[in-house]
Amino acid sequence: MKYLKIYRIISIVAYSVIILKGQMIGLPFLLWLAFTVFDFGNIDQLFAFLAVLGLILIFRNWNKTRTQKILFVDFVCFLLLATPIIGRLNAVPLTLFNYGAFIIPTAAFVLCYVISLAYSCKQYLVSEKECVERKGYGGSED
């Protein structure tokens, strides 16, 4: 559980410090999400809303024991957080994203979130094993 939270925190911090280059200055991704949610009539508004929804779900399930439902929600949250990044990558040429302030935090987000998903699965399997052992289904009936 400890490593799950550590990797999840690192992934969220990395997600929030992704820098999108503008014409004058770079804009942190978290600010871009906040501004884009209120930019009506734009497809990016949908992507930003989905990402904010994903962040809310992550924090809502923060201290919950991992069940199949929570694991599914964790995976969906990853997809929700990835949609605005994928949307931005599709909106402009890929050569505009060839800078460290985008590549490094994005890679850190993806890697740490996937590792946290692995720890979530591990926690789920351990809790299921303990539940089976507690109910007495672990041995043979011979």
N, C-alpha and C positions, 0 to 999 in steps of 0.2 A: 504493500500500500504506500509506503514511503517513497519508493522509486517511481511509482505511478504518478504521484503528485509532483515530484521534482521534475520529471520529464514533461508533464502537462504544463507546469508553470513556465519552463524554458520554452516550450512550443508557443505558448500564448504571448510571452514577451517577444520572442522572435517574430511572431506574426504582427505584433503591433509596431515593430520598428522597421518593417519593410519600407523602403523609401521609393516612392514613385517620383521620377523626375518630371518637373514641370518646365515651363518656358523660362521661369526666373529662378525658382528654388525647388528643392525636393520636398515632398510632402509625406510625412509618415502615414502608413497605411491606415492606422486607426483613425486619424483625422480625416483621411479620404473617405472612410466608411461613414463617419459622422456627418460629413457634408453631403455625401451622395444619397444618404437615406432621405434627405429633404429636397433633392433635385428631381422634381416631378417631371414625368414625361420622358424618362430616360431608362433604357434597359439596365444600366448600371445601378439604378435605384433598387431594382429587384434583387440583384446580386448582393448589394450592400445590406438590404433588409435580411436576406437569407443568412449572411455572415453574422449579423447582430443577433439574429435568432439562435444561431449555433453557439455564440458566446454565452448567451443567456442560458441555454440548455446545459452547457458545460458547467457553469457555476451552480446551476440548480441541482445537478447530480454530483457535485463535488465530493461529498462525504458519504455517499450512498454505497452500500455493498454492491459489488458487481453481480448482476443477474443477466440472463439472456436479453431482457428488455433494455437494461442499462448499456450493455455491450452494443446492442443495435443502435441505440441513441448516440453513443460515443462515435461509432462509425459514421452515422448520418451527420453528426456535427463536423467531422473531418471533411466530408463532402460539402457541407454548407459553407465552411470556412474557405474551402478551395475554390468555390464558384467565382468569387470576384477576382481572384488571381488569374484563373483561367480566362475569365471574361476580358480582363485587361490584356492578357497575352494575345487574345484573338482580335482585339480592337485595333491594335497598332502593330507595326512591324517588330519582329523579335529582336532585331538589332538594337532597338531602343532600350532593351532590358539587359544589355551586356555591360553591367557595372556591378561592383561588389556590394553596394548598399541594397541591391535587390536580390542578387543571387545568393549571398551568404545567409541572410535572414530567412529567405524562402526555403532554402535547403535545410536549415536548422529547424524550421517549423515542421516541414514534412517528416524529416528524420525523427525528431523528438516526439511528434504526435504518433507516428507509427510505433515507436518503441513503447510509448505509454499505452497504446492499444494492446500491445503484446503483454504488458504487465497487467492490464485489465483482464485479458483472457486467462492469464496465470492465476490471478486472484479468484476469478470465477471458478476455475477448475479446482483450486484448493478448497474453496467454500463448499462446492458440490461434493467433494470427496469427504470432507468433515461431516456434512449432512448425512451422507450415506452411512458412514461409520457410526454416527450417533443413533441412527435408526436400527442398526444391527443387520444391515443388508450386505455387509462386507465379507462374510464367511460362507462356506458351503454348508448345505443342509444334510450331509451324509450322516 
